[in-house]
């Protein structure tokens, strides 16, 4: 399972890098979306993937013996998903306005504010 | 010491922003709420600073969850003084904005957004949890995105997009570093991570996280080679916004670098420190050269932010108590001086109607007081004694000589001279040169009081730090002493029995997440 997740993360990052390096602004936004997904999956995976092992301490014990599904990475990922979703929507809106302001969605034309 | 005080500099601006969003959107009402909230925030930050100075540390465990399980806030002297400076900066700029911004901006979003921004910056300074730091960074980002594009001019959308793009990538790097660190250590409480690493060095496993953090914070701080977003975007929004960014945002990156590299990643630090020295020197040189090529006031000042950041990280890279103290002193001095220069540039642009140095002239004759007000921060930035910048550079150079980093010192001094060159360029062009023939007649300023009050206040502070630098230096030194003894931070932030338990384990296996987790659960009794 970890191996599969690692491969998916790798593929997502590769796709996102490819998209980010394209010249079109909308492809850049798609690349950022991929990157967000890849990172979320990574945080989820490094927490350890354990099936059917809820983090509940048995009534007659003081601690869990053996491995369990760690709830914290899931909580972290949930927060990160919400944040990346909000930022993505903002970026999309900004990309639309920026495209209108510059007159093209070619990032080569975004050079006026550089020095 | 446990205290609710620590949360006030974060809660107050959030409350003020919420109220401002609810109340009628009229410029006067919004400005009144904004300024009143910033005054309250300043008082909260001041009381925190006084308490921290007295007790050394202040902490708060949110929701009563004991560290390392809950999210906690810990203030040491460094965090407290940064909070104080950011609150004061917010107050000054909120006064300046009443005279600078158009009423559409003032009516609607300016004050809530700046309040959220300052709240997030304070949260980032005070939090003791890495994931919480990430969340504050994101709040800061979204507020700064909105401010960066507020007003909606063409160049703002263009520059804003670059700013947004690079910051999203930086956030992704930060989150990857966080995720990997959690996988290895099973915790994200800064003190807990530091404690576990001190018992069992993670080696190359932890260095990967350290480098991810370094890249993420270097992008935010504007270190070489990640700074290109800064001069491409900081000159586009109105001055009240870019001054706030120039003063505050990059310094949050510097703060995060100092915090993580002195508290957490101290075991295998030589490797990172070598990289940091090279990055700092390259940052100084490229920043100052970029500034030398510009003839637009805002762009010159933007490039100087970059070159000055190099000095702060050089202080971190030298990694002795005096060097860190110099870095802290430098950061505080820089926030005050740089914001002031942006505000003065705003006045110059308002008066002359342009930011191109070629089209400006004769300001010395037209307004000698403005010339004096510019003189103080500009030559402080260049490092002319007895202004504050001189002492900041002096401390850094002295420590560099003692540590025998001669090349770094040579570069730092040369960059100082070139900074002075840039400042004299602005001085010569805008103030001493005769007004060019095709220049527009100078306008009379409408809101003199609100524009000049913050500038005068900042200039007085700069001169005061310069002439009487001992108290601030003493404070920076104490703050650096705290930073250089991470054990005292760990012992303060975590319960003593927990620290003892972890230290009694002679080797925590941190190769697999499961092992790290079970040590965590084992102590949860």
Interface residues (C-beta under 8 A of the other chain):
Chain A: X20 X25 X28 X32 X35 X36 X39 X40 X42 X43 X46 X47 X48 X57 X62 X63 X64 X67 X68 X70 X72 X73 X76 X79 X80 X83 X86 X87 X90 X91 X94 X95 X97 X98 X100 X101 X102 X110 X112 X113 X114 X115
Chain B: X131 X134 X135 X138 X141 X142 X145 X146 X149 X152 X154 X155 X157 X158 X159 X160 X161 X162 X164 X165 X168 X169 X171 X172 X175 X176 X178 X179 X180 X182 X183 X186 X228 X231 X232 X233 X235 X236 X290 X293 X294 X299 X512 X513 X514 X517 X518 X521 X522 X524 X525
